């Protein structure tokens, strides 16, 4: 039952029923809703401020996931950085210190302009794209480091065999030549002694009395030991491995046998005048990967700098060859 209110009217001196005007009712309703809205706004603000919205909770979860992902990638990056430092150290020790060459071209190294482009690209990426892109780059870097590490292991193995490599490189003169007076003709275009025309002379001619010992200039295996009707006459070809071969021509007699191993300094035959020859001498050639090279650059084991300079001048003199 609705409660009825009365008030005492001093003008009529009577109790009259209280009637609330419509305007007052509307104002009361407006005040109620205004208070409710303000209260609700305060509750929402407090909740978002100190409790957090559902969207914020999602963002916090994503942020925690990103932190875990970044932590994992950071560990991978640290491991890769350590591996790359080791590879760079081995690079400096192997290539630069020993071979005096740079194995990595400048084009493969990071340029400042490329770094700037990468930085600008990263700034345009959102967090998810950044993590995905960084993971892909790290995976690519890891694969490249693995391949590079394999390459360095092969080089390390080659260095372990450096004694065998050095023993296989021709390094002495094929005949005794202490006074440096036995080189009669050098490498290059020379006058042919028979046809009297300029022809390419692929080796050095060492004059010596018939029967003078001829020595293997490096370790290797005898590839050929025989004779032919002309050309080199009695001659020996030694395969030293690593792409090196040497040829010794015009022998009076051959000691070496095909298929047998020889050591540097071992006698393989004796100076003669067989084949296309105009006098007793040893025709000596050095081949690298099937191509003739100037033998004068392979006498570093038994010559000092002054002797090599003198020998080089004798070998480059224009004259007539002996074969």
C-alpha distance (Angstrom), angle and dihedral (degrees) to the residues before:
residue distance angle dihedral
X1 . . .
X2 3.77 . .
X3 3.77 112.9 .
X4 3.82 113.0 -123.5
X5 3.78 119.2 -148.1
X6 3.80 126.5 -151.9
X7 3.76 134.3 -166.7
X8 3.86 133.0 -164.3
X9 3.78 112.7 -110.0
X10 3.82 108.8 -148.6
X11 3.73 92.1 -163.4
X12 3.76 96.8 56.1
X13 3.79 94.3 25.6
X14 3.76 89.4 -133.4
X15 3.86 138.4 111.6
X16 3.73 109.1 -107.8
X17 3.79 132.5 -172.8
X18 3.83 113.7 -96.5
X19 3.79 112.1 -119.0
X20 3.84 116.6 -169.0
X21 3.81 112.7 -147.4
X22 3.82 119.0 -121.8
X23 3.80 91.3 -119.4
X24 3.80 90.8 58.5
X25 3.78 91.1 47.8
X26 3.79 91.0 52.7
X27 3.78 91.6 48.3
X28 3.79 90.9 50.9
X29 3.82 91.3 49.8
X30 3.83 91.2 48.6
X31 3.81 91.2 48.4
X32 3.79 90.7 50.5
X33 3.80 94.3 51.8
X34 3.82 92.2 42.8
X35 3.78 90.5 52.7
X36 3.80 90.6 47.1
X37 3.80 92.4 50.6
X38 3.80 92.8 48.3
X39 3.78 90.9 47.5
X40 3.82 91.1 48.9
X41 3.80 91.2 48.3
X42 3.79 90.5 51.0
X43 3.82 91.1 49.6
X44 3.82 92.0 48.7
X45 3.80 92.2 46.9
X46 3.79 91.4 49.3
X47 3.79 91.2 47.1
X48 3.83 93.9 49.2
X49 3.79 90.6 42.6
X50 3.78 100.0 50.6
X51 3.80 106.3 11.1
X52 3.81 104.8 34.9
X53 3.76 134.6 -129.6
X54 3.84 124.0 -95.9
X55 3.79 88.8 -107.2
X56 3.77 90.7 53.4
X57 3.79 90.8 49.8
X58 3.82 88.9 52.8
X59 3.79 90.4 48.4
X60 3.80 91.2 49.0
X61 3.81 89.7 51.8
X62 3.80 90.9 49.4
X63 3.78 90.8 46.8
X64 3.80 90.5 52.7
X65 3.82 89.5 49.7
X66 3.80 89.6 51.0
X67 3.80 90.8 50.0
X68 3.80 90.5 52.9
X69 3.81 90.8 46.7
X70 3.82 92.4 47.7
X71 3.79 90.6 47.4
X72 3.81 90.6 53.0
X73 3.81 92.5 46.0
X74 3.78 90.9 46.6
X75 3.80 90.6 55.9
X76 3.81 90.9 48.8
X77 3.78 89.8 48.1
X78 3.80 91.3 51.2
X79 3.81 91.3 51.2
X80 3.80 91.9 47.6
X81 3.79 90.9 47.5
X82 3.80 89.5 53.2
X83 3.81 91.0 49.8
X84 3.80 92.1 47.8
X85 3.81 90.5 50.2
X86 3.80 89.4 53.3
X87 3.80 91.0 48.6
X88 3.80 91.5 48.7
X89 3.79 90.5 50.6
X90 3.80 91.1 50.5
X91 3.79 89.0 45.1
X92 3.80 91.4 56.7
X93 3.78 93.3 44.7
X94 3.80 96.8 44.5
X95 3.77 107.8 33.2
X96 3.78 104.7 25.5
X97 3.80 101.1 33.7
X98 3.81 99.0 37.5
X99 3.79 108.1 23.8
X100 3.83 96.1 24.5
X101 3.78 90.7 -138.5
X102 3.77 136.3 114.0
X103 3.82 111.3 -122.5
X104 3.80 94.9 -170.3
X105 3.81 115.8 64.5
X106 3.78 119.3 -134.3
X107 3.81 89.9 -116.1
X108 3.81 89.4 65.5
X109 3.77 93.9 54.6
X110 3.81 123.4 89.8
X111 3.79 113.5 -92.1
X112 3.78 123.6 -153.4
X113 3.79 92.2 -120.9
X114 3.79 91.0 54.0
X115 3.80 89.7 50.1
X116 3.81 90.2 53.1
X117 3.81 91.2 50.8
X118 3.78 91.2 49.8
X119 3.82 91.5 49.6
X120 3.79 91.5 51.5
X121 3.79 90.7 48.5
X122 3.81 92.1 50.5
X123 3.81 91.4 51.0
X124 3.82 89.7 58.2
X125 3.80 94.0 51.9
X126 3.80 124.7 92.9
X127 3.78 120.6 -131.4
X128 3.80 95.9 -92.6
X129 3.81 93.3 48.3
X130 3.80 90.1 46.0
X131 3.80 92.9 54.2
X132 3.81 92.0 45.4
X133 3.79 92.9 47.0
X134 3.79 92.7 46.0
X135 3.79 91.2 49.9
X136 3.82 90.5 51.3
X137 3.81 91.8 49.1
X138 3.79 91.7 49.1
X139 3.79 91.0 49.2
X140 3.80 90.4 50.9
X141 3.80 91.4 46.9
X142 3.80 90.6 49.3
X143 3.81 91.4 52.7
X144 3.80 91.9 48.2
X145 3.79 91.2 48.5
X146 3.81 90.3 51.0
X147 3.81 91.8 51.9
X148 3.80 91.5 45.3
X149 3.79 91.1 48.7
X150 3.81 89.9 53.0
X151 3.79 89.7 50.9
X152 3.80 91.4 51.3
X153 3.80 91.2 48.8
X154 3.80 88.7 56.1
X155 3.81 90.1 49.6
X156 3.80 90.6 48.0
X157 3.79 88.9 53.5
X158 3.80 89.5 50.5
X159 3.79 90.6 51.3
X160 3.79 90.1 51.4
X161 3.79 86.0 59.5
X162 3.80 93.4 46.9
X163 3.80 92.0 115.3
X164 3.78 89.7 57.9
X165 3.81 89.8 45.4
X166 3.80 93.2 50.3
X167 3.80 90.9 46.8
X168 3.82 89.2 53.4
X169 3.81 95.4 54.1
X170 3.85 113.8 90.7
X171 3.79 105.4 -112.5
X172 3.84 110.6 157.9
X173 3.80 137.6 54.6
X174 3.81 115.3 -92.9
X175 3.83 92.8 -128.6
X176 3.76 132.4 34.3
X177 3.80 106.2 -87.1
X178 3.79 108.3 160.9
X179 3.79 93.8 148.2
X180 3.84 91.6 47.5
X181 3.81 91.5 -132.4
X182 3.78 100.3 115.6
X183 3.79 101.8 79.5
X184 3.80 104.5 102.7
X185 3.79 100.3 167.1
X186 3.77 133.7 16.6
X187 3.79 140.1 -148.6
X188 3.81 119.2 -71.9
X189 3.79 137.1 36.1
X190 3.81 110.3 -4.5
X191 3.82 137.1 162.5
X192 3.80 110.9 -92.8
X193 3.84 108.6 -124.0
X194 3.80 92.8 -143.1
X195 3.79 105.5 36.0
X196 3.83 96.1 29.3
X197 3.80 92.9 -138.5
X198 3.77 129.7 118.0
X199 3.79 111.1 -94.4
X200 3.76 135.4 165.4
X201 3.79 112.1 -91.9
X202 3.81 108.2 -155.3
X203 3.80 97.8 -164.4
X204 3.80 149.2 15.3
X205 3.82 126.0 -78.1
X206 3.82 115.3 -140.9
X207 3.79 113.0 -165.9
X208 3.78 115.0 -147.1
X209 3.81 138.6 146.8
X210 3.77 114.6 -81.2
X211 3.78 110.1 -89.0
X212 3.81 95.3 32.8
X213 3.84 108.8 144.4
X214 3.80 118.4 -104.5
X215 3.80 116.4 -149.9
X216 3.79 132.7 -152.7
X217 3.79 106.0 -112.5
X218 3.83 94.9 -149.5
X219 3.79 141.9 6.7
X220 3.78 115.6 -79.1
X221 3.78 148.8 111.2
X222 3.81 123.6 -76.2
X223 3.79 107.1 -110.7
X224 3.80 97.1 -179.8
X225 3.80 134.4 7.3
X226 3.78 113.6 173.5
X227 3.77 148.0 82.0
X228 3.79 141.7 -96.6
X229 3.80 135.9 -162.1
X230 3.79 94.1 -97.6
X231 3.76 142.1 -10.3
X232 3.80 111.8 52.5
X233 3.83 95.8 6.8
X234 3.81 109.9 -163.7
X235 3.78 102.6 10.0
X236 3.80 143.3 157.7
X237 3.80 129.6 -144.5
X238 3.82 118.2 -162.6
X239 3.81 123.6 -163.7
X240 3.81 107.7 -148.8
X241 3.79 97.1 178.9
X242 3.80 126.3 -124.9
X243 3.82 87.8 77.4
X244 3.83 95.9 -60.6
X245 3.81 125.1 129.0
X246 3.82 130.9 166.3
X247 3.81 130.6 -160.0
X248 3.82 127.6 -155.6
X249 3.80 115.9 -168.6
X250 3.84 143.5 -168.8
X251 3.81 96.9 26.2
X252 3.79 119.9 171.9
X253 3.80 88.8 -146.0
X254 3.80 134.8 4.5
X255 3.78 122.8 -136.8
X256 3.82 100.3 174.6
X257 3.80 120.4 86.2
X258 3.80 126.6 -146.0
X259 3.80 113.1 -100.6
X260 3.81 94.4 21.3
X261 3.80 123.6 118.7
X262 3.79 119.9 -120.8
X263 3.80 133.9 -167.7
X264 3.78 128.8 -136.5
X265 3.80 108.8 -85.4
X266 3.81 94.5 22.4
X267 3.83 115.9 135.1
X268 3.81 110.2 -112.1
X269 3.81 99.3 170.3
X270 3.80 146.4 -35.2
X271 3.80 133.7 -89.5
X272 3.79 114.5 -93.9
X273 3.80 144.8 152.6
X274 3.80 103.1 -113.2
X275 3.78 126.3 137.6
X276 3.82 122.0 10.9
X277 3.80 96.6 -9.7
X278 3.79 135.6 131.9
X279 3.80 97.0 -159.8
X280 3.79 143.7 -2.9
X281 3.77 108.8 -62.3
X282 3.78 144.0 123.6
X283 3.78 116.2 -111.1
X284 3.83 106.5 -152.6
X285 3.81 127.5 -168.8
X286 3.82 134.1 178.6
X287 3.80 119.7 -156.6
X288 3.78 126.4 -167.2
X289 3.81 116.8 -165.5
X290 3.80 89.6 -17.9
X291 3.81 96.3 -50.5
X292 3.82 125.0 106.5
X293 3.81 116.0 -116.3
X294 3.79 130.8 -173.0
X295 3.84 106.9 -82.8
X296 3.80 92.1 -155.4
X297 3.81 89.3 81.0
X298 3.82 91.9 60.1
X299 3.81 101.3 65.6
X300 3.81 98.5 86.4
X301 3.82 95.0 120.0
X302 3.81 97.0 66.2
X303 3.82 103.4 27.1
X304 3.78 133.6 72.9
X305 3.79 122.5 -147.3
X306 3.80 94.8 -90.7
X307 3.79 93.3 47.9
X308 3.79 92.0 47.2
X309 3.80 91.2 51.9
X310 3.78 90.7 51.7
X311 3.80 92.6 46.2
X312 3.80 91.0 48.7
X313 3.81 91.0 55.2
X314 3.81 91.2 50.0
X315 3.81 92.1 48.5
X316 3.80 94.3 50.5
X317 3.80 95.5 50.5
X318 3.82 112.8 117.1
X319 3.80 108.9 -118.7
X320 3.78 143.9 123.3
X321 3.77 119.6 -66.5
X322 3.81 123.6 -130.5
X323 3.82 94.4 -127.7
